């Protein structure tokens, strides 16, 4: 088949992008990768269409060529296509290099035994070095773009195989002084240098470093890469994201190298060369370069990071966020070895002043605040990992970083976090100051609570208030003044707006016990102080279900519930009331709780509510407090299916849910017994691995040929026991074979209800055979002749040849047709009568058997049976 047209490819690529997995599983999916590689060489397709094909191969290389052999073949074809391109400029060259590299990497084919890898590496190194690769690789004007692409491809190979390009360090270093793209070469050199220095301990860390750094460009070829070094480092791969190792990581495996003086001199020269040209790179590329060099130099023993010092003069004043983040990363890595106290103060002051700029977008504002909150100090106080405000962040700098109600919610929370850290470090003498951080914090919290207390206020204001409350509780729960003010403000907020009860419940679940217990007691007092009918009754009950604990306010709580029970007229309020009773039961209850439960069991309008109240009263009367708490607490295991009275138990919902599981049983059709007036299909059931209980087998017949079947029940079925015989009555509407679809509904040992679909069962034509009633002796021949004559003229007669095979006629009849034989004169004549439900019959005359078969005369009163009977008789010899 020739190449596809542009329209056909557009339609095919659109279908693939809509659902790659579904497309590959279809009829056209298998040939997509092969057709793509083939049509890249077609002259009938435009370059734009080929660009679309290569773009697809870059995005979905792992799906087009998922294994190493396919990836190897694809990379070879792509390289062949690259060589065949004409010498005129083309956008395909760069894409072909990227596609070949991606195919080898994603398919796992990159290695010393890969022919495509051995072709690709010298090609990329030659292009990266700027050598003339011939007319096949475009004009001189195109070489610069190819050089940058080759550096990107080599960088990808180096990331996948760290240390692969270590022998090319000298060549890459020499490229920085030549005319060519600086950024790709600089990043590639920094990456290779980083991987060369970051080696596992005991692997000859500094050996040959000087020779690698001073090697010339004349050795491009087989010595320009090292598969052995790359394979050794696969097991010690370092992170490729900007994160610095901790002190514990350094003590347990982070390499500390000791280069010789000559190696240190060459290394400093190479790093200085990279840093001197770094200002020509984009900000993102500079940040990546600084991270690679900083990581590598941090592991060199005896090498102070003074090489970065000249760059700080430029970087400390940068407005680029990526470079600012890199400076902070260098500070976290090297500390006072690179940053003096003046540098630290200058950097922190700059962060604080820029964070106050009113025109900053919210994401940038948040980044600056995050940098201040996580500022890496030279000499931090307190234990490692403890949150604290930077020491050099004085009152003058902090004044402009105070949160305000006018700020964006996320910015307000970030500034509030800083304010909480300042309050935690506040001196005792500052407490009396008018503008102390704690006083400002209390005023801000009061403002947030006032806005959240508005009846028709937006939900976002209430959410912000509780977020701020949680932040203050997390940072300052140990300070009595702040804790008391927070509890008092939250109590006033609940008094003004009880509909915020869900927020209060969430807050109680999250805060520490230092705040949870006093806040719980205050909220309980607020609720029980307002008995009687109220529009907020459902919120009060919801709050009480969480805070009703202990004996201190037990009497007041019971009084509130007794007064509220009169107004609980709908199902929701009754359930909320019962949840409060349940909470009181878990904590021990009280003398008045039994009386309340009795009243509820008599007076609640809803029957379900009365049953719950009666159950709680029985439990309260018969169980001690510890057992009562365990009975009403969350379930640790799935409970057995019991009464609906325990519906609020944590595991009850999962108990009621019917889960679909793999089939726990094996169902098969057993040997059929042709006797009796009714048609019965004999089945065999066997448990596979686990016991099943209350098993119910449901059957569905395909089509409308049979009456609906009744379910079959088995009390218990265990593995390792003999198969369980089942009799399934069948009621055909016409004598025809069919398929039964079966489903099992059962209960597990844990009380869970499950269902599973079983493989379908086949009901064959001979499974429908029933014998005629037992005849008086001597009347068999007359009975058969009467049946034979009654079939016509309404029925049909036919003759066919029944193969015998090696068994002979006697054995064939004895094995398959014996229950239906009416007259037998072996070995020559057999008269057979078969009853087919609901009201048909099949009559056979087998006479004068030949060597390889027997002629059969057949009559039936139902013409639809004729083809079925013919197929059955012709297949008897093979069964």
N, C-alpha and C positions, 0 to 999 in steps of 0.2 A: 504494500500500500504506500502511495506517495505521501509527501508532506501535507499536513493539514493547512487550510487557508487561515488567514488572519482572523476571520470571523469565527471559524471553528475553534481556534485556539482561545479566542476571547470567551466563547461560551464554555469551553472546557475548564479554563482557569477560574471562571466565575463559579461554576459548580463545585470545583475543588475547594475554593476559599470559603464557600458557604458552609461546608461540612467536610473537612479533610478525611476524617475517619470513615464516614459513610461513603465518600467517593472511592477511597482506596479499597473498601470492602466490596464495591460493585464490580460490574463487568469490565469497565474501562480502567479501573484503578491499577491493575497489574501492569499495564503497558504504559502508564503515564511517564515514568522516569525514562524508559527506553525511548519513547517517542520524543521526549524533550531533548535528550542528547542527540538523537538523530536529526531532528529538524533544526538544531543550531547550526548545522553545516549546509542547510539548504539555501540556495541562492534565490528561491522564490519568496521567502519571507523577508519582510523589511527588518531593518536594524532595530526599530522600536519594538517590534514583536519579539525579537530575540532578547532584547533588554527585559521585557516582561517575563520571559521564560527564565532567564538567569536570576531575576529578582525572586521569583517563586522558589527556585532551587536554594537560594540563600536563606529564605524564611522557613522552608520546610524540608531542609536537607535530611533531617533525622527520620522523616516519614517517607521520603522518596527512596532513600538508600539506607535502610535501618541497620544492616549488618556490615561487617568488615569486607567480605568479598564484593558486595554490591557497591559499597563506598569506594573500594579500590578501582573497580571497573569504571565507575562514574568519573573519578578524578583523572584516570588515564584518558578517557574520552574527552574530557574538558581540556586537558593539556594538548591533546592532538588537535582539537579545534583551534586552540590559541596559536599553534604553529602554522596552521593553514590560513590564517587571516591575511588578507592583502596588506601591502605596506602603507596604504593610506590611513590617516587618523581614524580611529574607531573607538566608540564608547564601550565596546565589548571586551577589550583587553583587560581593563581593570576588573570588570565583573567576572571574567573567566578565572583570573588569579584568585579572587575572593571565593568563588564557587568551588574551585578545586581544593583550596585550603579548608573551607567549611566542610566539604564532603569527607575529607580524611579525618578531621577532628571529630565531627559528630558521629561518624560511623565507626570510630575506634580502629581505623586502619593505619594510623600514623605509627611508624616503627621502622627499624633497620631492614626488615624483610619485605617491606612494601616497595615495589618498583615505582609507583607513582610518587611516594615520598622521596625516593632517591633522585627522581627527575625534578620535583618541585623545589627542593632545598637549594641546589646550585643555581637554578633559574632565579629564585627570589634573591639570593645573595648577590648574584651578578647584577640584577636590576637595582638593588639597594645600594650597591657600590658605585653605580653610575657608569658601568662599563657598557660598551656598544654590544648589544645582543643580536644585531643583525636586522635586516629589513623587515623580518616578520614581526618585530616589536615596535613598529611605528616610526614616526619621524622623530627628529631631535627634540622638537617642541613638546612631543608627547612623553618623552623620557622622564621629565620631572614629575609628572603625575604618576607614572608607573613606579618611579622610585618611592614615592610616598605610600602607594598601595602595597608595594613589596615590603616596606618596613612594617606596615600594619599586619600583613600576613605573617611575617616573621615573629612579631610580638605575640600573635595568637599561638603560634607553634611553641614559643618559649614559655608561655603561661601553661600550656598543656604538658610540656616536657621541660620542667625547670632544669637549667644547666645545659640544654641542648646546644645553645649558641655560645657557650663560654669560650671556645677557641676563636670566635670572631670578635672578641672584645677589642683587640688592637685595630682591626680593620674598621669597626664601627667608630672607634675613637678618632681615627684619622679622617673620617668623613665629616666631622664637625668643622674642620678647617677648609673644606672645599665648598664650591658653589653647588647648592642643592637645597632641598627642603630641610630646614633645621628642626622643626618640631617633631616629625616622625622619627628622625635619626636620634634626637635627644632622648625621646621616650623609650625607644628601643634599647639604646645604650644603657640608660638608667635601669631598665628592667633586667637586662642581662647581667649588669654589674651587681644588682641586688640579689639575683638568684645565685650568682657565683660566690658572694660573701655569706649568704645565709645557707649554711651547710649543716648537716647533722654532726654532733660531736664525734670525734674520733675518725672522721673521714678524710683526714689530711687537709684541714681547712685552708691553710694558707699556701699550700704547695703549688708552685707554678704560677702564682698570681702575677708576679712581675713579668714573667714571660708572656702571659696572656695579654697584659695591658700594653706591651710594647711591640706585639706582633704586627707585621706589615700587612699590606693588602694583597701581596703576591700569592698568598696561600689560599685563595678562594677555591674550594673544591672539596675533596673528601675530608681534609683536615680542618675544615671550617665549622664542623659540628661534631658532637661527641654523644653518641647514643648511650654509651656505658654510663657516663655521668648523669644523663637524664634518667635512665632506668633506676639508678641508685637513689635519686632524689624523689622519685614518685611516692615512696613510702614516707617521705618527710616533707610533704608539701606544706608551704606556709600560707597564711591567709592572703588573699588578693584584694582585700578591702581595707580602707584606712582605719585600722584599729591597732593600738599599741599593746604589747604584752605587759602583763602585770608582773610584780616582783615575784609572785609564786611561779609564774610561767618561766621566768628567767632562771629560777633556781631548779626547775625540773625540765630541763631540756632546751631552753633557748640558747643558741650558740654564742659563745664568747671567744672570739678569734684573737690571736696574737701574731700579727704580721711582722715580718722582719723589717729592719729599717729601710731597705731598698724597696720592698713591697709597699711600705707605708708611704714612701715618697711618691711612688708612681700612683698610688691610690689617691693621695691628696691632689695630685696634679689632674687626674681624670675627673674627680669630683668638682674641683675648682673650675675646670673647663666647662662642665655641664652647668654649674651655677652662674658662671659669667655670661652665658648666652641664654639663660632662662628668661630674661626680660623680654625676649623676642617671641616667647610662647604665649598662647592664650591663657587666661586665668585658670581655667580648668586643667589644662596641661601642666601649668606651673605647680598647681596643687598636687597633681599626681606625681610629678617629678620630686617635689620636696618630700612626699611621703615615702617613695621608694628609697631615696638616698638616706632619709632620716632613719628608717627601719634598719637598713644595712649598717650604717655607721654606729648605731646604738649597740650593736653586737661586737664592735671592735674594741678590745681591751687596750687601754692606754692611748686612745685616740680622742682627744677633746673635740667637741663639735664646733670649734672656732671657725671652720670653713663656712658655716651658715651666718656668721656674724655680719659680714658685709651686706648680706641680703636683708637683714633686719631693718637697716636704715630705710630701705625702699618699702619693705613689707609692712612695717608698723604704721605707715601712713596710707595704706591702700584702702580704697573704697570698695574693693571686690570682696564679696562675702566668702567665696571659695578660698581666696588667699588668706583672709582673716582666720578662717577655720583652720587652715594649714599652720598658721603661726601659733594658734592655741595648741594644736597637736604637737608641734615642736617643743613648745613650753612644757606640755605634759610629759614629753619623752625625756627632755634633758634638764629641765628645771633651772636651778641657779648656775649650772655649768655653762649655760648659753645666755640666760636672761639675768641681768643684774636687778637690784631692787628698783633702780630708776626705770629700767625697761618695764618691769612689772607694774609699777605705778602708772607709767605712761599708757600702757595697754589697757589697764583697768579703767583709767580716767576716760580714755577714748571710747571704750564700750559704754560707759555710763552716760556720757554726753550724747553719743549718737542715738542711744536708746530713748532719749528724751525728745528727739526731733518729731515735731507734730505731723510732718508729711510722710512719715514712714508707712508703707503698707503693713497690714497686720502680720503676714507671715515673716517679713523682715524684722518687724518689731519683736516678735516672739523669739526669733533666732538670737537677737542681741541679748534679750533677757535670759534665754537659756545659757548663753555663753557666760553671763555674769553669775548665774546660779551655779554653774559647773566650772567656775574659773579655777584653773590649776595653779595653786599658790606654790611659791618656792619652799616656804616653811609653814605648812598648815598646822594649826593647833587641834588637839583632840584626836580621838582614835580614827584610823583609816576607814573611809566609807561613811562617816557621819556627816550629815548635812550641816553646813554652817555658812554664814555670809562671809565674803572675803574680808580679811583683816584691814586691808587698805581702803575699803569702801567707807569713807568717813561720812559724818552727818551732812556735809555740804553736797556731796555727790548723791546721797540718798534722798535728799529733799525733792529732787526732780523726778525720782522714781517711785513716789508714793502712788498707790492706786486711787482711782477716782470713779465715781458712779457713772461718769461720762465715757469711760473707756469701753472698748470692745470687750465682751465677756471673757474671751480667752486671754487678752492682754491684762485685764483686771485680775484674773486668777494668777497669772504669772507674777505680776507686781505684788499681789497679796502674799504669794509664797515668799518673795524676798522680804517683805515687811515682817512676816512671821519669824523668819530667821534672824532679823534684826532684833525683834522683841525677845527672842530666846537668849540673845547675847547682851541685852541691855543691862547696864549697871544699876545697882540699887539706888544710887543718888539721882538717877534720871527719872525715877517714878514720880517725883513731885513736879517735874517740869510740865509746862502747859502743852508743849508740842512733843511730848515723849512718844515713842513709837506705839506703846501700849494704848495711850489715850487716843491716838489717831486710829488705831485698829478698832477700838470699841465704837468710835463714832462711825467708822465705815460700816461695821457690822450692823449697827442700829439702822443706818440708812438702807442697807440691803433688806433687813427684816421689815422695815416700814413699806418698802415697795412690794415685797412679797405678800404683805398682809392685805393689799387691796383686793376687794371682793371680785371685781371684774378685771383684775390685772392679768397680763399674759402669763402663760405657764412658764415661759423662758425666764422670767424674773424670779419665780419661785425656785426653779431648778438652779439658777445661779446662786441664790441665797444658800441653798443646802450644799452646793459644791464648796462655797466659801466656808461654810460651817465645818464641813468635813476636813478641809485643809487646815483650818485653825485648830481643830481638835487633834489632828495628827501631829502638828508641830508644837502645840502649846498646852496639851492636856495636863502636863505636870505643873503648870503655874496656877495657883488657886484663884488669883484675881481674874485672869482671863477665863478660866473654867466657870467661875460663878457668873460672870457677865454673860457668857455664851448660853448657859442653862436658863438664866432669867429671860434673856431675849427670845429663846426658842419657846419658852412657856407662854410668853405674851403673844408670839406669833400663832401658836395653836389656839389660844383663846380667841384671837381675832378671826382665824380662818381654819376651822376644823377640817375642811375638805383637803387639806394638805397632809392628812393622816398617812397616806402611802409613802410620802417622802420621809416622814418621821420614822416610820417602821424601817425603811431602808437605812436611814442614818443610824438607828440603834443597832442594826446588824453589823455595821462597818466600824464603828468607833471602838476605842479601847475600853476596858472595864472601868478605868478611872473616871471616864465621863458617862459611860452607859448606865451605871447603877443610879447615880444621883439624877440623871435626866429621866430615867424610867420612873423613879419615885415622884418627881415633880409632875410629869405628864399624867400619871395615874391620879394624882390629886386634882389636876385640872379637869379631868374627865368626870370623876365622881362628884365634883362640886356642882354639876349641872344636871340634876335628875329631872325626870318628867319628860313630856312630849317635846320634841325638838326636831327641826328640819335636819339637823346634823347628827341624828341618833345613829345612823348607820356608820358614820365616821367615828363616833365615840366608841361604838362596839368594836369596830376594827382595831382601834387603838388599844382598847382594853384587852383584846385577845393577845396582844404582844406585851403589855406592861403589867398585866394582872399577875403579880408574883408576890410571895412572902405573906406574912401575917399582919404587917403593920396596918395596911388599909383594907383588910379583908372585910370587916364589918361594913365600911362605907361602900365597898364595891358591891357587896350583896344587896345593900339597900338600893343602890343605883339600878341593879339588875331587876329587882322586884318592881321598882317603879317603871322601868322601861318595858317589862314584859307585857304590860297592858297595851302598849302602843305598837307592839310587834305583830302586825296583822298580816303582812305578806310573807311569802316563803323566804325571801332574801334576808329580811330582818330576823326572822326566827332562826335561820341558820347562823347568822352572825352572833345572836344571843347564845346559841348552843356552843359556838366556838369559844366564847368567853368562859362558859361553864367547863368546857374541856380543859382550858388553860388553868383554871382554878383546881381542877381535879389532879392535874399533873404535879402541882405544887403542894398538894395535901388537902385542899378544900377547907371546910370549916363547918361549924355546927349548923349554920343557916343554909348551907349549900344543899343538904338533903331535903330540907323543906321546899327550897326553890325548885329542885328537880321534880319533886312530887307534884307541885303546882303546875309546872310546865307539862308534865306527862298527862294531866287531866284537861288543861285549858287551851293548849295550843290547837289552832284550827287545822293545821296540816298534819296528816297522819304520819308522814315521815318524821316530822319534828317531834311528835309525841313518842314515837318509837325510839328516837335517839335519846330523849330525856329519860325514858324508862330504862334504857340500857345503861345510861350513865349512873342512874340511881342504883341499879343492881350492882354495878362494878364498885361504886363508892361504898355500898353496904357490906360487901363480901371480901374486898381486897384491902390489904394494908397499903400504906402510902408508897413504899418502894415498889411493890408489885403493880400498884395502880399507875405509877409513873412509867414503868416499863410497858404496860399494856397499852397506854395511850400515847406513847412516844413514837418516833419515826420507826418504821419497820427496817430491821437489818437484813432481812431476807424476804423473798417474795412470799406473801401469805397464801394459804390455801383458799380456794374459792368457798366462801361461807355465806353468811347472811348479808343482805344489803345494808344492815345497820352499821357495818364498819366501813361505809363508803368513803369516809373522809380519811381513812388510814392511808398513809403515804403510798403503800404498795397496792392499794385496792384498784386503782385505775389501771395499772399494768396487769392486774389479775383479770379484769374484765376484758381487756383487749385480746382479740384473737390474732395470733401471730402466724405468718406464713413461714413454714420451715421446710427443709428437705424431707423427703418421705422417710419416716422411721420404720416402715413395714414393707414387706414384699408381698404383692398380690399376684396370683397366677391362676390359670385355669387348670383344674385337675382332671383326672380320668372321668369320662362321662359314663353314667349308668342308665341305659335305655330301659326304664321300667316305670310303671305307674301311669295314671291318666294325665298328669300335669307335666309340663316341660320345666325342668329344673337344671340350672347351670351350676355345676359343682366347682367351687373355688377353694384355694388354699391360701391362708394368711400366715405370715411368719414375721416376728419382730426382729429387727436387724441388730441394734446395739443397746438400746435402752428400753425399759418397760414402758408401756403405754396403758392408760386407763380410760374407761368409758369411751371406747373406740366406736365411732359411728362411720360407716362406709356409705357414701352416697353415690348413686350411679345415674348417668345420663346417657341415653341412647341417641346416636346420630340419626337425624331425619325423623320421620313420622311412621316408621315401620313397626314400632313396638309401643305397647302401652307404657306409661311412666312406671318406673321401678321403685319399690319401697326401699328405705334405708335398712341396713343390717347393723345390729349392735353386738358388741363384744365387751364384756365387763373388764377383762384384763388380759394383756398379752405380754409375755416376757421373752427375752432372747434366750436361746439355748434350749427351748422347749420344742416338742414336736409341732409340726404345722397344724394350724387350727382349720378344720374343714368347715366350709360354709355352703349353704344351699340357697341359691338366688333364683326365685321363680321368674320365669320369662313369659310374657304374654304377647306373642307376635300378632300383628294385624294381618301379615301375609308371610308366607314361608320364605324368608330371605336372610342371608348372613348380614352381620352388622358389626359395629365396634362400640364398646362401652367405655365411656369416660368416667373415671373413678376419682373421688375426693375423700380424704380421711380427715375427720374431726375428732380430736382426742385431747386428753388431759395428761400433763407431765407429772413427774414425781413432786415437783415444786408447786403444783396446783395451777399452772398456767394452761390456758386453752390455746391450742394450736391447730392449724389446718395445713394439709399438704396435698398437692396434686400427684396422683399415681399414674404410671404408664397405662395407656389404653389397653383394653382386653378385646381380643377378637372372638366373635361368635361365628363359627364356621357353619357351613350348610349341614354337615352331618351331626352337629350338636343339636339340631332341631328334630332328629329322628325319634319317633316313639313307636313302640310295637302295638299291634292290635291286641284286643283282649284274648285270654286263653280260650282256645276252641275245644269243643268235645272231640274225643278221639274218633277218627274216621271221617270227620266232616271237613277236613282241611282243604281237600281238593275242590270240593263244591264251593266252599267259601271263597277261595281264590278266584274260581271261574266267575262267580257272581260279581266280584269286585272288578275283574278284568272286563266283563261285558258292560258294566255300568259306567265305565269311563267314556264310552262313545255313545252318542255322537258329540256331546258337549266338550269332551276332553280332546286329547291329542295322543297320537301314537308315533313312535320313532324307533329306529334300529341303529345301533352303533357298535363299534368294535372296542372291547375292553382289554387292554394289554394285561398279561398275567405276570410276566417276568419269570424269575427262576422258581417262584414259590408254588405255582400250580393253582388250579381252581379251588380245590378243597381248602388249602391253606388260606387263600384270599377270602373265601366266604367265612371261614371259621374266625378269622382275625377281625374282619370289619363288619360283616352282615349277619352274624349268627343269631342275634336276638330277634331278627325280622324274618327269618326263614319260616315259611308256612308249610311247604312241601319240599322234601329233600330226597333225591334219588342219586346219591353219590356213586360214581364221580362224574355223572353226565348232566343231571338236571337239578336245577334249584329254582323254586318259585318263591319270590320274596315280596312282601307287602310292608310298606312303611307309611305310618301316619304322620302327616305334617301339620302342626297346628297353624291356624285355628281349625280349618275344616278341609284340608286337602290330603291327597294320598299319592304315593308313588309305587308302581307295581313293576317288577322286573322278572323276566324269564331268561335264565342262563342255561343254555343247552349246547351239547356237543363241543366241548372245549378243544381247541387246536393247540399246536405246539407253543405259539407265542401269544395266544389270546383266546377270547371267547366272544361269540356274537351275543348281543343282549337285545332282547325285545323289551321296549319300555312303553308304558302307558301311564298317564296322569290325568286327573280331572281339572288341573290348573296349568294352562299353557305357559305361565311365567316360570314354572318349575323346570321346564324342559332344558334350557341352557345350563342351569345350575346342576341338574342331575348329570348332564353330559360331561361337564368339567369334572365333577366328582368321580365318575366312573373311570374316565380316562387317566385320572391321577392316582388311582388306588394302588397300582403296582409300585409307584415310587414312594409310597408312605410306609 
